[in-house]
């Protein structure tokens, strides 16, 4: 009986010999940080695939390993990723960094953004978000989680983005504050009339704000009100929500499937959903992730992209200008 062929001991599949379309499909599942710091440096073939603008239609700058990436300037990395998209950017996720200038750069370079996700972007202000809203006419999906935005830029976004269908505006609930505020709800009700999906985790809205949303967003079919403990959802209002929505989460519903830390906050210091490690003093941790200090002996041109809001063509030697 003929024996079946086996690969030589110690040899496995050579990943660099895969068809380019298969390789591109695999690499597209990585985040931007993994591509720019690791994958593109495997070989010349992978580097060329990673330079294809179609690889950068969606940019995910979610830093899942803070300690590993503390030597990278994520803002400059983001600019580089946006440049590689060559205007083809459709969706972008920015977490734990960002500034008004970065948001301005992104929107100046990309007129076709449909999905924007901002998480714990302390450096982006109300004014910064409001100023770029007019550059997002195709925006359909917006998430703002644990950022310090008021209702004012929400009104501008709602007025400037007529195609907006999904909006997540998530915050942490504070037991130390009994404030009631319908400003966010009224901004949504007043400008986002075509919403289908709305998540207001940990919001301070009251029954009046919820009624305004139900009255002015008639196409709404998914509503997440978890940890919105100012709401008193009984009787007619509860029935109205249940009848209008295909998917509905009440304030006391389970948060097991919620992406972020959903623990009730009893401390006034923790306003934006950080874990205990993020609240340590500078003496207790090695770095401040959002306000990294630049050392005097750095050898790389990490000022790439700064001082200009215009896109620039990516050169072959722009492999990792974000290294500090």
N, C-alpha and C positions, 0 to 999 in steps of 0.2 A: 504494500500500500504506500503510495507516494505521500511523503510528509508535507504538510502545508508550510509555506514559506513564512519565516519569522524574521523580524528585524534583528540585526546584530545586537548582542548584549550591550547595554549602555546607550543605545541609540533610540531616540523617539522621533516624533514628527518634527520636521523643520518648519517652524511657523513662518519663516521668511519666504517660504516657497508656496504659500497659499495664494490663490488668485486674488488680485488686488481688490475686487469688489467684496470678496469675503473678508479680507483683512480690514477694509474700510468699515464694514458692518460691525466687526468686532470692536475696533478702536472707537467707533462712535458711541459705544456703551460706556466708555470711560468718561470721567469728568475732565474739565479743562485742565485742572491742576495736574492730574495724572498724565495727561497727554503731553503737556509742555515740559514737565520735569522728568519724565521717564520714557514713555512709549515712543516718542519721536526720535529718541537717541539710540534705539535698538539697532537700526541699520538705515542705509540710504533709502531703501524702498519705503520703509515705514515713515521716514522723515518726509518724503515727497507726498505720501498719502495724507499725512497730517497737515500739509500746507494747502491742501485742496480747500477752497472756500466753502464747498458744500459740506465739509466736515464741521463747519462752524456756524451752521444755521441756528443751532441751539448751543448756548454756552452755559455750562453749569459750574459756577465757582462756589461750590459748597465744600468748605474745608472740613473734612471728616477727621483729620488728624492734625490738630493745632500744633502739637509739640514737634511733629516732623517737619512742618512747613513754616516754622517761626523765622527762618532765614530768607523767606521770600516776601517781596513786596506785592501783595495780591492786587493792589490797585493798578500797578504797572502791568502785571500779568493780564488783568482784565482788558486793559487798553490793547495789548498785543493780540489777544484773542478776538477782540472786535475788529481790529485791522485785518486779521486773517479772513474774516467773513466777507470782506470786500463788498459790504452793503447788503449781504444776504441774510443778515441776522433776523431771526423770527422770534426767538425766545431767549431770555437771559435770567439767570438766578444769581443774586449777589447776597452773600451772607457774611455777617460779622466784620464788614469793612465797607468802604464807600464814602463818597463826598459829593457835594454839589457839582464840583468840576467833573468828576467821573461820570455822573449821571448826564451831565450836559454833553460830554464827549460821546457817550453811547448813543444818545438820541440824535446828535449831529451826524453821526456816521451811519445811522440805520433808520430809514424811514418806514420800514415794514414790520416793526416789532408788534407781535400779537400777544405775547405772554411776557409779563414782567413780574419778578418775585424779589422782594426786598425783605430781608430778615435781619433784625438787630443792626441796622445801618445807622448808627448813632451820628455819623458825620453828614448825613443828608438832612437838610432842614425843610421846614414848610415852604419857604421861598424857593428852594432848589427844586422840589417836586412840582410846585405850581408852574415854574418857568418852563419846564420841559413838557408839560402836559399837551400843549398844542402840537408837539412833534410826534405824538402818539395817536394819530387818527385811526389806525387800524387795530388798536389795542382791544383784545377780547377778554383776556384773563389777567387779573391783577391781584397779587397777594402782597399785603403789608402786614408783617408780624413782628411785634415787639420793637417797633420804631416809635420815635417821639413825635409823631405827626398829630396835629389837631384836625378839626373838621374843615378848616379853611382850604387846604390843598385838595381835599376830597371833593369839594364843590367844583373846583377848577377842573379836576380830572373828569368828573362826571359830565361837565359841560363840553369838554374838549374831546371826549372819547365816546362817540355815539354808538359804537359797535360793542361796547363793554357788556359781556354776558355773565361773567363770573367775578365776584369780588370777595376776597377774604381780608378782614381787618381784625387781627387778633391781638389781644392784650392779656396781661395777667390780672386776676382778680385780687384785690387787696382787702383783707379783713379789717385793716386799720382805718379804712376810709369808707364812710357811708354816703359819699357823694352820689347824687343822681344827675345824669346829664344826657339829654337827647340830641345834642349838637351833631354827633356823628350820624345818628339815625335820620335826622332831618336833612342833612346834606345828601345822604343816599336817596331818600325819598324825593328830594327836590330835583335831582339831576340824573339819576341812574334808572330811568323808567323801564328799560328793556332787560334788566337783570333776570337771569334764570337761576343763578346759584349765589347764595350769600351766606358767609360765615362771619359771625360776630362773637368770637370766643372771648369771654371775660369783659364784655362791654358794660357800660353804666346806664344803658338806655332803660327807659321805663315803659309802661304800657302805652303811653301816648306816642312815644317814638316808634314802637312796634306797629301801632295802628296806622301811623303815617306811611310806613314802609309797605304794609299790606294794601293800603289804599292807592298808592302811587306806583307800585311795581306789580302790575297785574299778571305779568308773565312769570313771576317767581315761582319755582317749583321745588327748590331745595333750600332749606333754611336751618342753620346751625346756631342755636342760642345757648349752648352749654356755658355754664358758669356766668350767665347774665342774671345775677341773683336779685336785681331790683325788679324784675318782672314778676307779676302776680297773675299767672296764667290759669285762670279758672273760668268755668262756665262758657259764655259766648265767645270770648277771645280765644280760648283754647280750641273750641270747635272750629272757629274761623281758620285758625292756623292749620289744623288737621285736614280740613276740607280743601284748602287751597294747595297744600304742599304734597308732593309725591314722597319727599324725604324730609323728615323733621326731627330735630334734636332739641329737647327741652333743657332748661338750666341744670336740672339734677341728673341728667342722663350720664351714662358711663363715658369716661374719657380714655379708656384703654387703647382705642385706636387713634388717639390724637397724637400728632407727630412730636409736639414739644412737651416739656415738663408742665404738667397740669396741676401741680400741688398748689393749694391755696397759700397765698403769700401773706404772712403775718408781720413782715418787716418792711418798713418804709423805704429802706435803701434799695431793695431789689425791684426795680421798676420795669425791666425789659426782658424778663424771662431767662436770666442767666442762672447757671448752677452755682453752688457754693464756691467752687474754685474761682469763678469769675469775680466774686465779691471780696477775695482776699486783698490785702494791702500789697503794695509793690514790694515790700520787704519779705512777703511770704511766698512770692512766686517769681519765676525767672524772667518773665516778660509781660508786657502789656500788649495784648494781641492787636488792639485797634490803634495804639499809639506807639509804634515801635520806634526806638531811637536808632539813628544811623551812626555807625562807627566811623572813626576818622580814617581807618586803614582799609576801607573797602576798595576793591580793585575793579569793579564792574561799572558800566555806564547804567546806573539804575535810574537816571533822570530821563530815560526814554519816554517820550510822549508828554512830559510835563511842560507847562507854559503855553500850550496850544490846544485849541478845541477842534482842530482840523484833523481828519484822518491822514495817515501816511502809509505809503506802500511798504510792506514788510520786506526787508532785505534778507539775503541768505545768512548774514552774520547776526541777525536778530534772533538767535536761538533762545537765549535766556537772559534778557536784559533786566529781569526783575530780581536777580540774586543779589543779596546784600552781603 
